[in-house]
Amino acid sequence: MSRPVPAPYAETHTATSVPAPNTESRPLPPYRALFAVDAKDFTGLAALQHGPVSRLIPELVDQALERAGLRELRDSKRFPANTGDGVVFGFDPALLPFVLWPFLGVLDDTLGAYNRQSVGPRIRLRASVHVGPLPDADGNGTARNDTHRLLDSRPVKAILTAASEEVTHLAAVISQRVYEDVVLGGYTGLHPDRCVEVPATVEGKVFAQRAWLYVPSPSGNLVQAGVRPREEAAAPAGASADREQAPVTSPGTQYSGNTQHVGEGAAVMGSVGRDFTYTGGSTAYHGTNQHWGSGDNVAGDKRTGGAGDGR
């Protein structure tokens, strides 16, 4: 019995065609906000724990949405997906102000409450918030890809690694588009001074975007560096001036103003009480709001450069 001979590629017909860009005009998909989280150190869990933790994360996110008064969002997610170590979903961009504030803070509180009473592994999350045109049918598009790249970017990973696992349960990265429209636009309760500008880059990926970090419950060196807790009231002008007087400097470090600009290397937030090793260029530090260039941003035990580098 002879085997059928495959038809040449040119004669093969498929149900799906891939359109060529810029050949004709098409309707723009609706703008959708996106929220994504993934768990720190998920792959380090025992195999037995992967399934339960994968199911637990969306439960905690939904609890926080309800506690933040966002039941409408919880019940109307667009193209939701469980990614194994986290979740991603789209939603009405009109709700973006409330996702930034108070939801991110409520999620941090929800994670903290769970971690304090749980005998299992701690659940600490990275989160990303973005917006862009996406089809509701599947949610596939550049905006969704960028949401995941932001989630995997080096600054948000570094800051959660550096922070205390007892206090800091969530670190969020906000896209430039969301920051400009929602935060600088004044529509959210999240004040711009609570955000830290970073270049979001992903190791091994061709991706670089301006983004903003927000840590609802900073700890340790993050507090020393001026990352403000939610509960902290605005300090009097005189107190701020006192803090800026007589800075302690070291070779290769420059202090002035309210922003930290790091072109390349490692930004050390506050004083590092334990061991920190960095091989590379100098770091410039300028006060409370941090603006970081390429490289890691560290507030704790972190080694970069050299063989055997662990992240």
N, C-alpha and C positions, 0 to 999 in steps of 0.2 A: 504494500500500500504506500503510495507516494505521499510525501508531506506537502501541504499547501505552500506555495511560494509567496512571501510577503510582497505586497504591492510597493512599487517605488514610492519614496517619500512624497514626490510631487503629486502622486495620485491618491494620497491618503487624505481623507476628509475627517474633520473633528467638529464637535458641536460648539466648541469654544474658539473664538477668534480673538487675537490680541490687537487692539487698535493702535495705529501709529499716531504719536503725538503731533500736534500742530499741523494736521492735514485738513481739519475742518473744525468748526466750532461746536461745542457740546455743552449741555447744562452743567454748571458747577455743583458738585454734591453739597448737601447742607453742612454748615459749620457745626462741628461737635467738639465739646470739651472732652478731654480724656484724663482718666485717673488710673494709675497703675502702682502696684506695690510688689516688692519681693522681699523674701526673708533673708536676713544675714545668716551666713553659715549653714544654709539649708543642706548643702551637699555633705556637710560634716555630720549630719544626723545619722543614727542607725537606720538601716533600711526599714526596720519595723515601724519607725516613727514617721516616715515620709508621707504615707497616706493620711494618717490622722492630722498631721500638721497642715497638709495641703487642704484638707476640709475645714480646719480650724480658722485659717486666715480669712476666708470670705465671711465666716460667721462673725469674727471680731470686727471686720470692716462694716458689716451690716448693723451690728450693735452700735457702733460709733455713729453711723449715719442717722439712726433713729434717735440716739441721745442728743445729736446736734440739731434735731428738728428737721432732718432731711429725709423723712419717710417717703416723700414724693420721688426723690431721686432714687432711693433704694428700690422702689417698686417700678421704676421706669428706665432702667439701665438699657443702653443700646449696645448691641453686640458684646455682651459680657463673656469673659473667658477665664477659666482657671489655668494658670500657666505652670502649675505644679508647685512652684515655690512662691506663688503669689496670685494676684488677680489683675485684670485690666477690663475697663468698660468705658463706654462713651456716655455722655449725658448732655442735657440742654445747657449751652454755655451761659444762659442767664443765671444759672446757679453757681457759676464759678466763684463769685465773691464769698458765698457761704461755705464753699468747699475749702477755700484758703483760710477762712475764719468764720465760724469757730471749728469746723470739722477736723482740720489737721490737729488742733490741740486736743479735741475730744478723743480722737483716735489714739494719740499719745497717752492720754489718761487711761483709756480702755486697755491698751497694751500693758501699761504699768500695773493696773489693778489685776490683770490676769497673771502677770509675771510674779507678783508678790504672793499670790495664793497658790500658784501652780507648783507641783512637784516634778513636772516634766521640763523639757527644754524651754528656755526663754524665747519669746517671740519678739524680735526687734526687726523693724521694717525700714526699708528705703521706699520713698514714694516719689512719683513724678506727676506733674500737672501740666497739660499742654492743650492746645486748641488748633483746629484746622479743618479743612473740607474732607469729609469722609462719607462714603455711601453707607446708609443704614443696613443694607443687605448683609454685608460682611465686615464692615469697618476697616477694610484694607486700604492703605494709602501711606503717603509719606509722613503725614502727621502721626500715624500710629507707630511707624518705624522709629521716628524721632523720640516718641514717648519712651520706648524701650531703651533707646540709646542713652537718653537722659538718666534713666534708672540705673544703667550700667556705668555711668560716667565716673571718672576717678575721684572728683571732689566729694560726691555724696558718699561713696564707699569709704574714703579716707576719714571723713568726719565722724561717721558712725563707728568706725573701728577705734578712733581715738577717744571717743566719749565713754563715760562710765555706763556699764550695762545695768547698774542699779538705778540710774536716774534717767538716762536718755534712751528712749524706746523707739523713737522715730526721727528720721532725718528726711526732709523733703527738698526736692529740686524743682523749681518753677521755671518754665520756659520764658524767654525774653518777651514773646508775644503776650503771654498771660500777665507777666509782670507789668508791662507797659499799659495794657488795656485795663487791667483790673486793680493792680496795686497803685501805680502812679495815677491812674484815672480816679482814684479815691473811692471806688465802689465797695471796697472790702474793709473790714476792721483790722486787717493785717497792715501794720504801719511799715513803710519802706525801710525804716531804721532797723527793723528786725530781720532784714534780708541781707545776704552777703553775696556780692557779685563774684562769679567764678566762670572760667572757661571750661565748658563741659566737653571733655574728650574721653574717648573709649580706647583702651589699649587694644591694638590689633585691628581697629576699624578706622575707615576714612570718615571721621565725624568730628566736628568742632563747632560748637555753638556757644554763644553767650547765655548764661543762665544765672539763677539766683537760689541760694540755699536758705532754707528756713528750718531751724531746730526749735520745736516748741519747748523742750525742757533741756537746755544746755547744761553741761556739767563740767567740773574740773577746769582744765585750761581754757575751755570754750568760754566759761564765765569770766575768767581772768582777762581774756582777750576782748571782752566787751559784748559778747553775744548775749542779748538780754532775755531773761526769762519772761514768760507771759505775765507773771504776777507782779513783776517789778514796776513800780510807778516811775514816771519820768523824773530824773534827778534834777535838782535845781541847777541853774546855769553856773553858779559859783562852785558847786561840787564838781561839775564837769571840768571846770578850769583847774581846780586843785589836782584832779587826777592826771592832767596833762603836764603838770610841772615836774621838773627834775626827773626825766625818764632815765632809766638805767640802760646804757648802751654797751654794745660789744663790737669788736671789729667785724666789718662787713654788714652792719645793721644800721639803718637810718630811721629816725623817728620824727614825724611831724604830721599835724593835721588829723583828719578823721578817717582816712582810707589806707588800706594796705594794698600795695601793688607789687606783685611778684611776677617777674617776667619769666623766670625759669628756675626750677629747683624745687625746694620744699618750703612751705610757709608754716612756721611754727607759731601756733596760736597760744599766747601766754608763755609761761615758763614751763619747761619740761623737767619734772622732778625725777624721772627715771632715765633710762638710757635711750639716746637718740643718736643715730649715725647717719650722716649725709655726705656724699661725695659729689661735689659739683660747685656751681657758682654761688655767689652771695645772695642773701635775702634782704629785701627792703621792707621794713614794717612801719606803717604810719597810722597808728591809733586803732579805732574801734571797728569801723566798717572795713571788711577785707575785700580787696580786688585781686584775684589770683590769676597768674598767667599759666603757662604749662607746668606740669609736674604735680606732685602730691601736696596736700594741705594737711598738716599734721598737728595734733594736740595730744601727745602721749607717746607710747612706745611705737616707733615706726622706723624701719630701716629701708633705705633706698640706695641703689647703686651697688655694683659688685656681684660676684657669683653667689648663687644660693639665695637671692633676694626673695623674701616671702611676703605675700600680700594677704 
